[in-house]
Amino acid sequence: MINFNIPPFLGTEMEHIGKAIRNHKICGDGEYTKKCNQWMEEKFHAKKALLTTSCTHALEMAAILSDIQQGDEVIMPSYTFVSTADAFVMRGAKIIFVDIRPETMNLNEDLIASAITEKTKAIVPVHYAGVSCDMDKINAIAQKHQLMVVEDAAQGVMSKYKGQYLGTLSDYGCYSFHETKNYSMGEGGALLIKDANDIEKAEIIREKGTNRSKFFRGQIDKYTWVDYGSSYLPSDMNAAYLYAQLLEADKIFDDRMNSWNYYYEHLEDLQNHIDLPYIPEYCEHNAHMFYIKAKDLNERSELIAFLKEKEIGAVFHYIPLHSSPAGKKFGIFHGEDIYTTKESERLVRLPMYYGLRQDEQDIVIDALHQFYYNK
Ligand SMILES: *Cc1c(COP(=O)(O)O)cnc(C)c1O
């Protein structure tokens, strides 16, 4: 059996979790949470990074910080995970979906301007597969119309756009450390903040609406309820698991990149039958995902069934949000759905995780050749 995903595990995690336990500080904002925050700030050149309980929660924080109100409109792709929309729907926003670019599956930035109305408050680009959206174009539109930009960089940790790390290119960047992502703590995420003026508010939102963060830093002598908020800070034990991986971030990155390149090189000859991922010149990706695109939905279903018989875990995901029950209730597709549905029906994700072996990849590669050559 070749799994689709195995959560990253280096072997050093236990040592750090043990230390977190021996510190007798297993709640949030202990030693490891702080270490993770600092590591991200230094590595990604972020003004502030706050570890959160999930990327979903980082997105919720970004929606609150963006002051999303009832009736505001938020522009995003329909081809994304539910959380991208959920976070804004919870603030009362209406979601305006725009079509994607078929070659990257990212929102087509040329379609954003025509979707803007006087109610538009934010644009939420999703860096699908860790491949960056064209952020210069998106930021220019946002600046012109005075909109917030929130990057859903759940899949984009360690990827770059024109040399800068994803998540640091706009007002807020949201990372995921879910077990299916490149770096993990089981469930977790982070919010990256660009404007220093937002940091205090973010800390308050994350700490149940209190100024406890300030209290812990000794800046005030008691803490109190100062605004609304929730509980968005993870346990220090989870942070310890993540920290072990951040220390070896390059090792995980290189391992995944080798697997990604190996797939690419050994599937290139099938390009009459399938499409392979495309990486724009401005992007350095992080090998989050290796996908191929079959001819259509039918062929994809056959292919996934064929691979399953060979005990290969290949999956698809994202039923476009605008066609889901909640998507219909909370959003609307602006313009024509030329690529979102069509391309999402073709996509198959191949097994990809830290530690995937070459002989396992060979089995996947052989199976794909069998499928297409015997057609
Ligand atoms: C994984 C993912 C999320 C959600 O991340 P969680 O940490 O599980 O909340 C959001 N958006 C995208 C694009 C994702 O891939």
The ligand as an SDF file (V2000), in Angstrom:
LIG
                    3D

 15 15  0  0  0  0  0  0  0  0999 V2000
   -5.5150   22.9160    4.5770 C   0  0  0  0  0  0  0  0  0  0  0  0
   -6.1150   24.1540    4.0600 C   0  0  0  0  0  0  0  0  0  0  0  0
   -6.8450   25.0280    4.8740 C   0  0  0  0  0  0  0  0  0  0  0  0
   -7.2400   24.7050    6.2800 C   0  0  0  0  0  0  0  0  0  0  0  0
   -6.1810   24.4520    7.1290 O   0  0  0  0  0  0  0  0  0  0  0  0
   -6.4690   23.9510    8.6180 P   0  0  0  0  0  0  0  0  0  0  0  0
   -5.1530   24.1680    9.2920 O   0  0  0  0  0  0  0  0  0  0  0  0
   -6.8430   22.5130    8.5280 O   0  0  0  0  0  0  0  0  0  0  0  0
   -7.5480   24.7820    9.1920 O   0  0  0  0  0  0  0  0  0  0  0  0
   -7.3010   26.2080    4.3370 C   0  0  0  0  0  0  0  0  0  0  0  0
   -7.0680   26.5310    3.0560 N   0  0  0  0  0  0  0  0  0  0  0  0
   -6.3850   25.7180    2.2330 C   0  0  0  0  0  0  0  0  0  0  0  0
   -6.1550   26.1370    0.8160 C   0  0  0  0  0  0  0  0  0  0  0  0
   -5.8990   24.4920    2.7030 C   0  0  0  0  0  0  0  0  0  0  0  0
   -5.2430   23.6770    1.8800 O   0  0  0  0  0  0  0  0  0  0  0  0
  1  2  1  0
  2  3  1  0
  2 14  2  0
  3  4  1  0
  3 10  2  0
  4  5  1  0
  5  6  1  0
  6  7  2  0
  6  8  1  0
  6  9  1  0
 10 11  1  0
 11 12  2  0
 12 13  1  0
 12 14  1  0
 14 15  1  0
M  END
$$$$
